[in-house]
Amino acid sequence: MKNWAGIAQAHGLALSAGELDRLTQPLAALEVTFRPWVKQLTPDMEPDLELHLGEEGE
């Protein structure tokens, strides 16, 4: 898992320990949630680069 607090500090964000905790906990939770899905991706899969807000015929 990434060290989100270390990344924030390396980018020069002057945050208190409480602010870092408040920001990094949700990021860590998202990483835990998405990591299994990312492992299922294969190199032949292409990202969808277009926003589809309602297809015709719906």
C-alpha distances in whole Angstrom, upper triangle without the diagonal:
4,7,9,12,12,12,15,17,17,18,21,20,22,21,22,19,20,20,16,15,17,15,12,12,13,10,8,10,11,7,8,12,11,9,12,15,13,14,17,18,21,22,25,24,25,23,26,27,29,29,32,33,36,37,41,43,41
4,6,9,9,8,11,13,13,14,17,17,19,18,19,17,18,17,14,14,16,13,10,11,12,9,8,11,11,8,10,13,13,11,15,17,15,16,19,19,22,22,26,24,25,23,25,26,29,29,31,33,35,37,41,43,41
4,6,5,6,9,10,11,13,15,14,16,15,16,14,16,15,11,12,14,12,9,11,13,10,9,12,13,11,13,16,16,15,18,20,18,19,23,23,25,26,29,28,28,26,28,28,31,31,34,35,38,40,43,46,43
4,5,5,6,9,10,11,13,12,14,12,14,12,14,12,8,9,11,9,6,9,10,7,8,11,12,10,13,15,15,15,19,20,19,20,23,23,26,27,30,28,27,25,27,27,29,29,31,32,35,38,41,43,41
4,5,5,6,9,10,11,10,11,9,10,9,11,10,6,8,10,8,6,10,12,10,10,14,15,14,16,19,19,19,22,24,22,24,27,27,30,30,33,32,31,29,30,30,32,32,35,35,38,41,44,47,44
4,5,5,6,9,10,10,12,11,13,12,14,13,10,11,14,12,10,13,15,13,13,16,17,15,18,21,21,20,23,25,23,24,28,27,30,30,33,32,31,29,31,31,33,33,36,37,40,42,46,48,46
4,5,5,6,9,9,12,12,14,14,16,14,11,13,15,12,10,13,15,12,12,16,16,14,17,20,19,18,22,23,21,23,26,25,27,27,30,29,28,26,28,27,30,30,33,34,37,39,43,45,43
4,5,5,7,6,8,8,11,11,13,11,8,11,12,10,9,13,14,12,13,17,16,16,19,21,20,20,24,25,23,25,28,28,30,30,33,31,30,27,29,28,30,30,33,34,37,39,43,45,43
4,5,5,5,7,8,10,11,13,12,9,12,14,12,12,15,17,15,16,19,20,19,22,24,24,23,27,28,26,28,31,31,33,33,36,34,33,31,32,31,34,33,37,37,41,43,47,49,47
4,5,8,10,12,14,14,17,15,13,16,17,15,14,18,19,16,17,21,21,19,22,25,24,23,27,28,26,27,31,30,31,31,34,33,32,29,31,30,33,33,36,37,41,43,46,49,47
4,6,9,11,14,15,18,15,13,16,17,14,14,18,19,16,18,21,21,20,23,25,24,24,28,28,26,28,31,29,31,31,33,32,31,28,30,28,30,31,34,35,38,41,44,47,45
4,6,9,12,14,16,14,12,16,17,15,15,19,20,18,20,23,23,22,25,27,27,27,31,31,29,31,34,33,35,34,37,36,34,32,33,31,33,33,37,37,41,43,47,49,48
4,6,9,11,13,10,9,13,14,12,13,16,17,16,18,21,21,21,24,26,25,26,30,30,28,31,33,33,35,35,37,35,34,31,32,31,33,32,35,36,39,42,45,48,46
4,7,10,12,9,9,13,14,13,14,17,19,18,20,23,23,23,26,28,28,28,32,33,31,33,36,36,38,38,41,39,38,35,36,34,36,35,38,38,42,45,48,51,48
4,7,8,6,6,10,10,10,11,14,16,16,17,20,21,21,24,25,26,27,30,31,30,32,35,35,37,38,40,38,37,34,35,34,36,35,37,37,41,44,47,49,47
4,5,5,6,9,10,11,12,14,16,17,18,20,22,22,24,26,27,28,31,32,32,34,37,37,39,40,43,41,40,37,38,37,38,37,40,40,43,46,49,52,49
4,5,5,6,9,10,10,12,15,15,16,18,20,20,22,24,26,26,29,31,30,32,35,35,38,39,42,40,39,36,38,37,39,37,40,40,43,46,49,51,49
4,5,5,6,9,10,11,13,15,15,17,19,20,21,23,25,26,29,30,30,32,35,35,38,39,42,39,39,36,37,36,38,36,39,38,41,44,48,50,47
4,5,5,6,8,10,12,13,14,16,18,19,21,22,23,24,28,29,28,30,33,33,36,37,40,37,36,33,34,33,35,33,36,35,39,41,45,47,44
4,5,5,6,8,11,11,12,14,16,16,18,20,21,22,25,26,26,28,30,31,34,34,37,35,34,31,32,32,34,32,35,35,38,41,44,47,44
4,5,5,6,9,10,10,12,14,15,16,18,20,21,24,25,25,27,30,30,33,34,37,35,35,32,33,33,34,33,35,35,38,41,44,46,43
4,6,6,7,9,11,12,14,15,17,18,20,21,24,25,25,27,30,30,33,35,37,34,34,31,31,31,32,31,33,32,35,38,42,44,41
4,6,6,7,9,11,12,13,15,16,17,19,22,23,22,25,27,27,30,31,34,31,31,28,28,28,29,28,30,30,33,36,40,42,39
4,6,5,6,9,10,10,12,14,15,16,19,20,20,22,25,25,28,29,32,30,29,27,28,28,29,28,31,31,34,37,40,42,40
4,5,5,6,9,10,11,12,14,15,18,20,20,22,24,25,28,30,32,30,30,27,28,29,30,29,31,31,34,36,40,42,39
4,5,5,6,9,10,11,12,14,17,18,18,20,22,23,27,28,30,28,27,24,25,26,27,25,27,27,30,33,36,38,35
4,5,5,6,9,10,11,12,15,16,15,18,20,21,24,25,28,25,25,22,23,23,25,24,26,27,30,32,36,38,35
4,5,5,6,9,10,10,13,15,15,17,19,20,23,25,28,25,26,23,25,26,28,27,29,29,32,34,38,40,37
4,5,5,6,9,10,12,14,14,16,19,20,23,25,28,25,25,23,24,25,27,26,27,28,30,32,36,37,35
4,5,5,6,8,11,11,12,14,16,17,21,22,25,22,22,19,21,22,23,22,24,24,27,29,33,34,32
4,5,5,6,9,10,10,12,14,15,18,20,23,20,21,19,21,22,24,23,25,26,29,31,34,36,34
4,6,6,8,10,11,12,14,16,19,21,24,22,23,21,23,24,26,26,27,28,30,32,36,37,34
4,6,7,8,10,11,13,15,18,21,23,20,21,19,20,22,24,23,24,25,27,29,32,33,31
4,6,5,6,9,10,11,15,17,19,17,17,16,17,19,21,20,22,23,25,27,30,32,29
4,5,5,6,9,10,14,16,18,16,18,16,19,21,23,23,25,26,28,29,33,35,33
4,5,5,7,9,13,16,18,16,18,17,19,22,24,24,25,27,28,29,33,34,32
4,5,5,7,11,14,15,13,15,14,16,18,21,21,21,23,25,26,29,30,28
4,5,5,9,11,13,11,13,12,15,17,20,20,22,24,26,26,30,31,30
4,6,8,11,13,12,15,15,18,20,23,24,25,27,29,29,33,34,32
4,6,10,12,10,13,14,16,19,22,23,23,26,27,27,30,31,30
4,7,8,7,9,10,13,16,19,20,21,24,25,25,28,30,29
4,5,6,9,11,14,17,20,22,23,26,27,27,30,31,30
4,5,8,10,14,16,19,22,23,26,28,27,30,32,32
4,6,10,13,15,18,21,22,25,26,25,28,29,29
4,7,9,12,15,17,18,22,23,22,25,26,26
4,7,9,12,14,16,19,21,20,23,25,25
4,6,9,11,13,17,19,18,21,24,23
4,6,8,9,13,15,15,18,20,20
4,7,10,13,15,15,18,21,21
4,6,10,12,12,15,18,18
4,6,9,10,14,17,16
4,6,7,10,13,12
4,7,10,12,11
4,7,9,7
4,6,6
4,6
4
